[in-house]
């Protein structure tokens, strides 16, 4: 009979808890954090969970600052100009 291997994973962490911990790390390291810092502080969190949390935080910041509408309106009103300086 074939041997069956079962991968045991820790229970999924609450996404809000992950986001809050990332925010705490940002305050702790005001010059920026790397994925390695997050991995060291939260080794039980999978890469997919980290990515989702970071993307949600970036989305919330973008929306809070009104950057989406500012970027869209600026692009539509001011098409990019290219000029060459010799």
N, CA and C atoms as an extended XYZ file, in Angstrom:
258
Properties=species:S:1:pos:R:3:atomname:S:1:resname:S:1:resid:I:1 pbc="F F F"
N         0.834       -1.176        0.000 N   UNK     1
C         0.000        0.000        0.000 CA  UNK     1
C         0.881        1.242        0.000 C   UNK     1
N         0.468        2.269       -0.749 N   UNK     2
C         1.256        3.497       -0.853 CA  UNK     2
C         1.144        4.316        0.426 C   UNK     2
N         2.236        4.968        0.731 N   UNK     3
C         2.261        5.822        1.920 CA  UNK     3
C         1.658        7.173        1.570 C   UNK     3
N         0.819        7.680        2.450 N   UNK     4
C         0.176        8.977        2.238 CA  UNK     4
C         0.833        9.978        3.171 C   UNK     4
N         1.307       11.080        2.570 N   UNK     5
C         1.916       12.148        3.368 CA  UNK     5
C         0.916       13.277        3.519 C   UNK     5
N         0.767       13.744        4.715 N   UNK     6
C        -0.168       14.829        4.996 CA  UNK     6
C         0.630       16.032        5.459 C   UNK     6
N         0.416       17.162        4.788 N   UNK     7
C         1.099       18.391        5.165 CA  UNK     7
C         0.253       19.102        6.221 C   UNK     7
N         0.843       19.294        7.376 N   UNK     8
C         0.146       19.977        8.461 CA  UNK     8
C         0.523       21.443        8.410 C   UNK     8
N        -0.494       22.271        8.281 N   UNK     9
C        -0.260       23.713        8.242 CA  UNK     9
C        -0.861       24.356        9.482 C   UNK     9
N        -0.227       25.428        9.947 N   UNK    10
C        -0.826       26.140       11.071 CA  UNK    10
C        -2.129       26.788       10.615 C   UNK    10
N        -3.038       27.018       11.526 N   UNK    11
C        -4.300       27.655       11.126 CA  UNK    11
C        -4.036       29.035       10.535 C   UNK    11
N        -4.885       29.405        9.587 N   UNK    12
C        -4.729       30.718        8.966 CA  UNK    12
C        -4.885       31.820       10.006 C   UNK    12
N        -3.987       32.757        9.936 N   UNK    13
C        -4.057       33.906       10.833 CA  UNK    13
C        -5.111       34.870       10.318 C   UNK    13
N        -5.655       35.636       11.216 N   UNK    14
C        -6.642       36.640       10.848 CA  UNK    14
C        -5.960       37.702        9.980 C   UNK    14
N        -6.506       37.988        8.776 N   UNK    15
C        -5.874       38.982        7.894 CA  UNK    15
C        -5.687       40.343        8.562 C   UNK    15
N        -6.628       40.730        9.404 N   UNK    16
C        -6.510       42.029       10.086 CA  UNK    16
C        -5.344       42.007       11.062 C   UNK    16
N        -5.126       40.880       11.723 N   UNK    17
C        -3.984       40.765       12.638 CA  UNK    17
C        -2.666       40.880       11.872 C   UNK    17
N        -2.609       40.253       10.701 N   UNK    18
C        -1.395       40.331        9.878 CA  UNK    18
C        -1.155       41.781        9.467 C   UNK    18
N        -2.198       42.453        9.004 N   UNK    19
C        -2.064       43.861        8.590 CA  UNK    19
C        -1.622       44.727        9.758 C   UNK    19
N        -2.216       44.519       10.918 N   UNK    20
C        -1.840       45.319       12.090 CA  UNK    20
C        -0.388       45.096       12.477 C   UNK    20
N         0.081       43.849       12.369 N   UNK    21
C         1.481       43.562       12.707 CA  UNK    21
C         2.425       44.211       11.697 C   UNK    21
N         2.031       44.217       10.427 N   UNK    22
C         2.850       44.878        9.406 CA  UNK    22
C         2.918       46.377        9.683 C   UNK    22
N         1.799       46.960       10.080 N   UNK    23
C         1.782       48.393       10.429 CA  UNK    23
C         2.705       48.650       11.616 C   UNK    23
N         2.674       47.774       12.619 N   UNK    24
C         3.571       47.915       13.774 CA  UNK    24
C         5.036       47.863       13.332 C   UNK    24
N         5.337       46.949       12.417 N   UNK    25
C         6.707       46.845       11.918 CA  UNK    25
C         7.113       48.115       11.174 C   UNK    25
N         6.191       48.706       10.437 N   UNK    26
C         6.481       49.966        9.731 CA  UNK    26
C         6.804       51.082       10.709 C   UNK    26
N         6.120       51.099       11.840 N   UNK    27
C         6.424       52.107       12.862 CA  UNK    27
C         7.761       51.812       13.533 C   UNK    27
N         8.033       50.529       13.704 N   UNK    28
C         9.288       50.124       14.338 CA  UNK    28
C        10.488       50.412       13.436 C   UNK    28
N        10.299       50.279       12.124 N   UNK    29
C        11.356       50.516       11.148 CA  UNK    29
C        10.900       51.610       10.178 C   UNK    29
N        10.979       52.889       10.595 N   UNK    30
C        10.427       53.977        9.782 CA  UNK    30
C        11.108       54.174        8.429 C   UNK    30
N        12.299       53.616        8.245 N   UNK    31
C        12.979       53.754        6.948 CA  UNK    31
C        12.550       52.675        5.962 C   UNK    31
N        11.669       51.772        6.405 N   UNK    32
C        11.144       50.748        5.527 CA  UNK    32
C        11.437       49.348        6.027 C   UNK    32
N        10.634       48.414        5.537 N   UNK    33
C        10.823       47.016        5.891 CA  UNK    33
C        10.888       46.179        4.616 C   UNK    33
N        11.526       45.052        4.739 N   UNK    34
C        11.605       44.124        3.616 CA  UNK    34
C        10.723       42.915        3.924 C   UNK    34
N        10.517       42.110        2.904 N   UNK    35
C         9.765       40.877        3.113 CA  UNK    35
C        10.477       40.003        4.123 C   UNK    35
N        11.801       40.056        4.147 N   UNK    36
C        12.564       39.247        5.108 CA  UNK    36
C        12.250       39.659        6.542 C   UNK    36
N        12.067       40.939        6.789 N   UNK    37
C        11.702       41.410        8.135 CA  UNK    37
C        10.355       40.820        8.528 C   UNK    37
N         9.405       40.862        7.599 N   UNK    38
C         8.077       40.311        7.889 CA  UNK    38
C         8.170       38.812        8.135 C   UNK    38
N         8.948       38.111        7.318 N   UNK    39
C         9.116       36.665        7.498 CA  UNK    39
C         9.737       36.342        8.851 C   UNK    39
N        10.722       37.132        9.263 N   UNK    40
C        11.373       36.894       10.555 CA  UNK    40
C        10.413       37.109       11.714 C   UNK    40
N         9.550       38.096       11.587 N   UNK    41
C         8.614       38.423       12.659 CA  UNK    41
C         7.380       37.521       12.652 C   UNK    41
N         7.025       37.005       11.475 N   UNK    42
C         5.828       36.166       11.354 CA  UNK    42
C         6.149       34.937       10.498 C   UNK    42
N         6.984       34.036       11.000 N   UNK    43
C         7.419       32.898       10.187 CA  UNK    43
C         6.295       31.930        9.818 C   UNK    43
N         5.204       31.962       10.551 N   UNK    44
C         4.092       31.054       10.291 CA  UNK    44
C         3.166       31.542        9.179 C   UNK    44
N         3.377       32.760        8.690 N   UNK    45
C         2.515       33.340        7.662 CA  UNK    45
C         3.070       32.987        6.282 C   UNK    45
N         2.228       32.428        5.436 N   UNK    46
C         2.625       32.050        4.080 CA  UNK    46
C         2.818       33.297        3.209 C   UNK    46
N         3.572       33.135        2.135 N   UNK    47
C         3.851       34.252        1.213 CA  UNK    47
C         2.566       34.839        0.655 C   UNK    47
N         1.609       33.985        0.312 N   UNK    48
C         0.333       34.459       -0.232 CA  UNK    48
C        -0.396       35.351        0.773 C   UNK    48
N        -0.385       34.962        2.037 N   UNK    49
C        -1.042       35.763        3.074 CA  UNK    49
C        -0.339       37.109        3.243 C   UNK    49
N         0.995       37.093        3.192 N   UNK    50
C         1.743       38.355        3.306 CA  UNK    50
C         1.399       39.275        2.143 C   UNK    50
N         1.380       38.712        0.942 N   UNK    51
C         1.095       39.517       -0.251 CA  UNK    51
C        -0.296       40.124       -0.188 C   UNK    51
N        -1.268       39.345        0.225 N   UNK    52
C        -2.644       39.853        0.327 CA  UNK    52
C        -2.704       40.996        1.348 C   UNK    52
N        -2.056       40.809        2.492 N   UNK    53
C        -2.076       41.843        3.533 CA  UNK    53
C        -1.405       43.128        3.054 C   UNK    53
N        -0.258       43.005        2.408 N   UNK    54
C         0.454       44.187        1.912 CA  UNK    54
C        -0.360       44.888        0.834 C   UNK    54
N        -0.941       44.128       -0.078 N   UNK    55
C        -1.760       44.737       -1.136 CA  UNK    55
C        -2.983       45.436       -0.574 C   UNK    55
N        -3.606       44.837        0.445 N   UNK    56
C        -4.767       45.500        1.065 CA  UNK    56
C        -4.349       46.807        1.746 C   UNK    56
N        -3.211       46.788        2.431 N   UNK    57
C        -2.735       48.012        3.081 CA  UNK    57
C        -2.427       49.096        2.052 C   UNK    57
N        -1.777       48.726        0.967 N   UNK    58
C        -1.471       49.697       -0.087 CA  UNK    58
C        -2.747       50.245       -0.713 C   UNK    58
N        -3.726       49.385       -0.911 N   UNK    59
C        -4.997       49.809       -1.480 CA  UNK    59
C        -5.707       50.788       -0.549 C   UNK    59
N        -5.697       50.485        0.745 N   UNK    60
C        -6.344       51.380        1.707 CA  UNK    60
C        -5.639       52.736        1.738 C   UNK    60
N        -4.307       52.738        1.682 N   UNK    61
C        -3.569       54.002        1.683 CA  UNK    61
C        -3.875       54.807        0.433 C   UNK    61
N        -3.917       54.132       -0.708 N   UNK    62
C        -4.192       54.802       -1.976 CA  UNK    62
C        -5.568       55.434       -1.943 C   UNK    62
N        -6.542       54.677       -1.459 N   UNK    63
C        -7.903       55.199       -1.383 CA  UNK    63
C        -8.001       56.342       -0.371 C   UNK    63
N        -7.334       56.196        0.764 N   UNK    64
C        -7.392       57.228        1.800 CA  UNK    64
C        -6.780       58.539        1.314 C   UNK    64
N        -5.748       58.441        0.511 N   UNK    65
C        -5.088       59.640        0.001 CA  UNK    65
C        -5.747       60.175       -1.264 C   UNK    65
N        -6.687       59.433       -1.811 N   UNK    66
C        -7.349       59.858       -3.033 CA  UNK    66
C        -6.446       59.805       -4.242 C   UNK    66
N        -5.474       58.909       -4.215 N   UNK    67
C        -4.509       58.857       -5.308 CA  UNK    67
C        -5.105       58.281       -6.583 C   UNK    67
N        -6.029       57.340       -6.464 N   UNK    68
C        -6.603       56.736       -7.667 CA  UNK    68
C        -7.254       57.787       -8.546 C   UNK    68
N        -8.104       58.615       -7.971 N   UNK    69
C        -8.793       59.625       -8.771 CA  UNK    69
C        -7.827       60.699       -9.252 C   UNK    69
N        -6.831       61.027       -8.438 N   UNK    70
C        -5.858       62.045       -8.849 CA  UNK    70
C        -5.020       61.550      -10.016 C   UNK    70
N        -4.624       60.307       -9.977 N   UNK    71
C        -3.807       59.742      -11.055 CA  UNK    71
C        -4.621       59.648      -12.332 C   UNK    71
N        -5.842       59.162      -12.235 N   UNK    72
C        -6.690       59.018      -13.417 CA  UNK    72
C        -6.986       60.377      -14.039 C   UNK    72
N        -7.364       61.351      -13.225 N   UNK    73
C        -7.707       62.653      -13.776 CA  UNK    73
C        -6.480       63.345      -14.357 C   UNK    73
N        -5.332       63.191      -13.728 N   UNK    74
C        -4.119       63.826      -14.242 CA  UNK    74
C        -3.706       63.204      -15.578 C   UNK    74
N        -3.801       61.888      -15.680 N   UNK    75
C        -3.427       61.223      -16.924 CA  UNK    75
C        -4.349       61.648      -18.059 C   UNK    75
N        -5.623       61.784      -17.773 N   UNK    76
C        -6.552       62.118      -18.837 CA  UNK    76
C        -6.442       63.592      -19.243 C   UNK    76
N        -6.052       64.452      -18.313 N   UNK    77
C        -5.948       65.872      -18.628 CA  UNK    77
C        -4.592       66.265      -19.199 C   UNK    77
N        -3.559       65.586      -18.783 N   UNK    78
C        -2.205       65.932      -19.204 CA  UNK    78
C        -1.518       64.730      -19.819 C   UNK    78
N        -1.674       64.535      -21.110 N   UNK    79
C        -0.974       63.409      -21.710 CA  UNK    79
C         0.547       63.619      -21.592 C   UNK    79
N         1.296       62.549      -21.464 N   UNK    80
C         2.748       62.685      -21.265 CA  UNK    80
C         3.401       63.321      -22.496 C   UNK    80
N         4.385       64.147      -22.227 N   UNK    81
C         5.150       64.786      -23.294 CA  UNK    81
C         6.554       64.217      -23.298 C   UNK    81
N         7.051       63.999      -24.466 N   UNK    82
C         8.409       63.488      -24.584 CA  UNK    82
C         9.214       64.517      -25.364 C   UNK    82
N        10.308       64.905      -24.804 N   UNK    83
C        11.173       65.840      -25.528 CA  UNK    83
C        12.610       65.384      -25.352 C   UNK    83
N        13.386       65.617      -26.350 N   UNK    84
C        14.790       65.219      -26.335 CA  UNK    84
C        15.646       66.460      -26.247 C   UNK    84
N        16.605       66.392      -25.361 N   UNK    85
C        17.544       67.500      -25.227 CA  UNK    85
C        18.865       67.039      -25.806 C   UNK    85
N        19.372       67.801      -26.767 N   UNK    86
C        20.642       67.415      -27.375 CA  UNK    86
C        21.774       68.176      -26.744 C   UNK    86
